[in-house]
């Protein structure tokens, strides 16, 4: 896989598959996960649906509106992927696209996103999220890292001239 494009598209596909597989297991076990299953200190598996975006923001917006917004962003990210020569950027775009499309699939199928990862400290719970959300956040982190690395590379070139 020499092409950054091929890498990005492969990663996007893998992210969609991993996201949908985990959500399928959660949906199949929704009854047991309804009250939550303790996995370890500070971590439960739960079953929930979010009709909004991060932290429930934009809840109540029609599912198709959020799906169209996500598809538009994915289209833009795909253009960025095709323009990039950087493998780290391609990886980042791929995981973001895969995560976003994983959540779009849920919106189309269920009208909301399946969430199941519940982290907490004491009685304070972080809003439940899913693997697609993890992919999007990690992809954004990789894009930030790529930007920092590129800036360092540019600065080292300037110092050598």
Secondary structure, DSSP 8 states (H G I E B T S, - for coil): ---HHHHHHHHHHHHHHHHHHHHHHHHHTHHHHSS-EEEETTEEEEEEEESSSGGGTTTTS-HHHHHHHHHHHHHHHHHHHHH---HHHHHHHHHHHHHHHHHHHHHHHHSSEEEEEEEEETTEE---B-HHHHHHHHHHHHHHHHHHHHHHHHHHHHHH-
